[in-house]
Amino acid sequence: MIKNMRAKKNPNAVALGKLGGKARAASLSATERSEAASKAGKARSEKLSAAERSRIAKLAVQARERKRKQEKRDRKGGN
């Protein structure tokens, strides 16, 4: 019987929780936001294996190359 009972969340508390991150980000300077994002990224990457980090880096390089080629085509076609 207890398995079927679900605790209902307080909708007011849920709404306030959704505002928390946005309010904190608005109160931080650009440098502080950048530092927080960098710290979070490093923490996420530490959880990955070396092979997975390498795979992601290769994908990033491919994406940059595609973007560079597209921008070059756009400039060439625009003149």
C-alpha positions as CSV (number, residue, x, y, z in Angstrom):
1,M,0.0,0.0,0.0
2,I,2.8,2.4,0.8
3,K,4.5,1.7,-2.5
4,N,1.5,3.1,-4.4
5,M,1.4,6.3,-2.4
6,R,3.4,9.2,-3.9
7,A,4.4,12.3,-2.0
8,K,3.0,15.4,-3.7
9,K,5.4,18.2,-4.2
10,N,4.4,21.7,-3.1
11,P,3.9,23.7,-6.3
12,N,5.0,26.9,-4.6
13,A,8.3,25.3,-3.5
14,V,8.8,23.9,-7.0
15,A,8.3,27.4,-8.6
16,L,10.8,29.0,-6.1
17,G,13.3,26.2,-6.8
18,K,13.2,26.9,-10.5
19,L,13.9,30.6,-9.9
20,G,17.0,29.9,-7.7
21,G,19.6,29.3,-10.5
22,K,18.4,32.2,-12.6
23,A,18.4,34.6,-9.7
24,R,21.9,33.5,-8.6
25,A,23.2,33.8,-12.1
26,A,21.8,37.3,-12.4
27,S,23.5,38.4,-9.2
28,L,27.0,37.1,-10.3
29,S,29.4,39.1,-12.4
30,A,30.5,37.8,-15.8
31,T,33.8,36.7,-14.3
32,E,32.2,34.8,-11.5
33,R,29.8,33.1,-13.9
34,S,32.7,32.1,-16.1
35,E,34.6,30.7,-13.1
36,A,31.6,28.7,-11.9
37,A,31.1,27.3,-15.4
38,S,34.7,26.4,-15.8
39,K,34.7,24.6,-12.4
40,A,31.5,22.7,-13.4
41,G,33.0,21.7,-16.7
42,K,36.2,20.4,-15.1
43,A,34.1,18.4,-12.6
44,R,32.1,16.8,-15.4
45,S,35.2,16.0,-17.4
46,E,36.9,14.3,-14.5
47,K,34.1,11.7,-14.5
48,L,34.8,10.8,-18.2
49,S,37.4,8.2,-19.3
50,A,40.4,9.3,-21.4
51,A,38.9,7.6,-24.4
52,E,35.6,9.5,-24.0
53,R,37.3,12.9,-23.5
54,S,39.3,12.2,-26.7
55,R,36.1,11.3,-28.6
56,I,34.4,14.5,-27.5
57,A,37.5,16.6,-28.5
58,K,37.5,15.1,-32.0
59,L,33.8,15.9,-32.4
60,A,34.5,19.5,-31.3
61,V,37.3,19.8,-33.9
62,Q,35.0,18.5,-36.6
63,A,32.3,20.9,-35.6
64,R,34.7,23.8,-35.7
65,E,35.9,22.8,-39.1
66,R,32.4,22.5,-40.5
67,K,31.6,26.0,-39.1
68,R,34.8,27.5,-40.5
69,K,34.0,26.0,-44.0
70,Q,30.4,27.2,-43.9
71,E,31.5,30.7,-42.9
72,K,34.0,30.7,-45.7
73,R,31.3,29.6,-48.2
74,D,29.0,32.4,-46.9
75,R,31.6,35.1,-47.3
76,K,32.5,33.8,-50.8
77,G,28.8,33.8,-51.9
78,G,28.0,37.1,-50.3
79,N,30.6,39.1,-52.3
